[in-house]
Structure formats: structure tokens, C-alpha cells
Amino acid sequence: MPAPHELERYRTALTQQAECSFPDWLRGKLDPADLVQQTLLEALRAPDRLAERPDYEALAYLRRALGHNLTDAMRKHGRSRPDLDAAAASSGQLVEAVAGGHTSPSERAERNERFTKLAAALDRLPAAQRLAVELRYLQGHKVLDIARLMSRSEGAVSLLLNRALGALRDVLAGAGGPGE
């Protein structure tokens, strides 16, 4: 059985996925962190599913489980099928972008490590920068739409994105960055 501290290393990546795919209408009823906690608890209760799996496979399994838990929560709180399909597609795109289909185990492990590092770096960005990055690059919104959502000018959003991407590049290049 995996120990709780062994699963904690996946919490940041799972939280990032939950935050990006969590619909606004559900936030008043449930917190994304609750779904992450539920997913990790389920993993503790079914140790055979993660036993002796490499990290990238364990994280992929946990991401799929988180996606299923989100879908179940949406069904429980009564949203329509199109909303469920949109959330599933969003989660699937994020997982696919990270996992890749035709890579070796070592390449997947390296990609997983970079994703975990990126998720941690996103977590340490100022809230406005993190939100702008999530809306632009994880949810695919245009800068104009983000400006409207954030009640800022397009120039201000572009500046937020530029600063955030610079900080994230530094972290991925190993040069420090937010909080390092």
C-alpha cells in the first residue's frame, strides 16, 4: 500500500489539473482541493493499482481518476451532458499534452518531472499571472476575452502573460524563478 507521504508528491500536479478543468458553476458547491483529496484517498484504498508503477504511470492513473471524480461531481450536482463533455475534453487535453502518445518511458518520465516542476512554479506565481496563464494556455481563451474576464486592458493581460512566461521559462531552464 502506498504511504500517504508517497502520494503527496502528486498533489501539486493534480491540484493544477483540478483548478484548470473545474467549472465555475461547481465552485460554490465543491472545492477543487476536495476532489484532489478524494482522488488521493481512493489511491490509498486501492494500493494494487499503483503498486510498482513508475511515477509517470502513477500520475497518469491519478489524473484519469481525478477526471472521473470531477465528472461524477458534475453529475451529482445536476449539470447537462455538454458541460460534462467539455470538462472531460479539457482534462483529456491537459493529460494528453503532458503524457504524449509515442514516447519512451524515459522521455515520459522526464516530461512528467518537467510538468510537476511547471505545476509547482504555476502555484507560486502571483494570482493574476497564474489566472492569465491558465485561461490562455490551458483553457485556450484569447487575450481579449481574458482582459474582459479579469477587468483589465489587453496590454495589462499581455504584460501579465509575458512576466509569467518569463518566470516559468526560468524555472524550467533551472535558473530559479518564482519562489526558487
C-alpha positions in Angstrom: 0.0 0.0 0.0 1.5 3.4 -0.9 2.1 5.6 2.1 0.3 9.0 2.3 3.6 10.8 2.0 4.4 8.9 -1.2 1.2 10.2 -2.8 1.8 13.8 -1.7 4.3 14.4 -4.4 1.4 14.3 -6.9 -0.8 16.8 -5.1 0.5 19.9 -6.9 0.1 18.4 -10.4 -3.4 17.1 -9.5 -4.4 20.4 -8.0 -3.3 22.3 -11.1 -5.4 19.9 -13.2 -8.4 20.3 -11.0 -8.2 24.1 -11.0 -7.9 24.2 -14.8 -10.8 21.9 -15.5 -13.1 22.8 -12.6 -16.2 24.7 -13.9 -17.1 27.9 -12.2 -20.7 26.8 -11.5 -19.4 24.0 -9.4 -17.1 26.1 -7.2 -19.9 27.2 -4.9 -20.8 23.6 -4.1 -17.3 21.9 -4.1 -13.7 22.9 -3.9 -11.1 21.5 -6.4 -8.9 20.6 -3.5 -11.7 18.3 -2.2 -11.6 16.3 -5.4 -7.8 16.0 -5.3 -8.1 14.8 -1.7 -10.8 12.3 -2.7 -8.6 11.0 -5.5 -5.6 10.5 -3.3 -7.7 8.8 -0.6 -9.1 6.4 -3.3 -5.5 5.6 -4.4 -4.6 4.8 -0.8 -7.6 2.4 -0.6 -6.6 0.6 -3.8 -2.9 0.1 -3.4 -2.7 -2.6 -6.1 -3.5 0.0 -8.8 -0.3 1.9 -8.2 1.9 -0.9 -6.9 5.3 -0.8 -8.6 4.3 1.6 -11.3 6.8 4.2 -12.4 5.9 7.8 -11.4 4.7 8.8 -14.9 2.2 5.9 -14.9 1.0 6.6 -11.4 0.5 10.3 -12.2 -1.4 9.4 -15.4 -3.6 7.0 -13.4 -4.3 9.6 -10.7 -5.1 12.2 -13.4 -7.7 9.9 -15.0 -9.2 9.2 -11.6 -9.4 12.9 -10.9 -11.2 13.4 -14.2 -13.7 10.7 -13.3 -14.2 12.2 -9.9 -14.9 15.6 -11.5 -17.4 14.0 -13.9 -19.1 12.3 -11.0 -19.3 15.5 -9.0 -20.8 17.3 -12.0 -23.4 14.6 -12.4 -24.2 14.7 -8.7 -24.8 18.4 -8.8 -27.0 18.1 -11.9 -25.3 19.7 -14.9 -26.1 18.8 -18.5 -24.2 16.5 -20.8 -22.5 19.2 -22.8 -21.0 20.6 -19.6 -19.7 17.2 -18.7 -18.3 16.6 -22.1 -16.5 20.0 -22.1 -14.9 19.2 -18.7 -13.8 15.8 -19.9 -12.3 17.2 -23.1 -10.4 19.8 -21.1 -8.9 17.2 -18.7 -8.1 14.9 -21.5 -6.3 17.6 -23.5 -4.2 18.5 -20.5 -3.3 14.9 -19.8 -2.6 14.2 -23.5 -0.4 17.3 -23.8 1.7 16.1 -20.9 1.7 12.4 -21.4 2.4 12.2 -25.2 1.5 9.2 -27.2 4.7 8.0 -28.8 7.5 8.5 -26.3 9.8 6.1 -24.5 9.4 5.5 -20.8 12.5 7.7 -20.0 11.0 10.6 -22.2 7.7 10.3 -20.4 9.4 10.3 -17.0 11.4 13.4 -18.0 8.2 15.1 -19.3 6.4 14.2 -16.1 9.1 15.7 -14.0 9.0 18.9 -16.0 5.2 19.0 -15.7 5.4 18.6 -12.0 8.0 21.4 -11.8 5.8 23.6 -14.0 2.8 22.9 -11.9 4.7 23.9 -8.8 6.0 27.0 -10.5 2.5 28.0 -11.6 1.4 27.5 -8.0 3.9 30.1 -6.9 3.0 32.8 -9.4 1.1 35.8 -8.3 -2.6 35.1 -8.6 -3.3 37.4 -11.5 -0.4 35.9 -13.5 -1.4 32.4 -12.8 -5.0 33.0 -13.8 -3.9 34.7 -17.0 -1.7 31.7 -17.9 -4.4 29.2 -17.1 -7.0 31.0 -19.1 -4.7 31.5 -22.1 -2.7 28.3 -22.3 -4.7 25.7 -20.5 -8.2 26.8 -21.4 -7.4 28.4 -24.8 -9.0 31.8 -24.2 -7.9 34.8 -26.4 -6.2 37.8 -24.7 -9.2 40.0 -25.4 -11.5 37.5 -23.6 -9.1 37.2 -20.7 -9.0 41.0 -20.4 -12.7 41.1 -20.2 -12.9 38.3 -17.6 -10.2 40.0 -15.5 -11.5 43.5 -16.0 -8.1 44.7 -17.4 -6.8 46.1 -20.6 -5.4 43.8 -23.3 -2.0 45.4 -22.7 -2.2 44.6 -19.0 -3.1 41.0 -19.7 -0.2 40.7 -22.2 2.2 42.0 -19.6 0.9 39.5 -17.0 1.4 36.7 -19.5 4.8 37.9 -20.5 6.0 38.2 -16.9 4.5 34.8 -16.0 6.0 33.0 -19.0 9.4 34.5 -18.3 9.3 33.2 -14.7 8.1 29.8 -15.9 10.9 29.6 -18.5 13.4 30.4 -15.8 12.1 27.6 -13.6 12.1 25.1 -16.5 15.6 26.1 -17.5 16.7 25.6 -13.9 17.5 29.3 -13.4 15.2 29.8 -10.4 12.0 31.7 -10.9 9.1 32.2 -8.6 9.9 31.1 -5.1 13.1 29.3 -6.0 
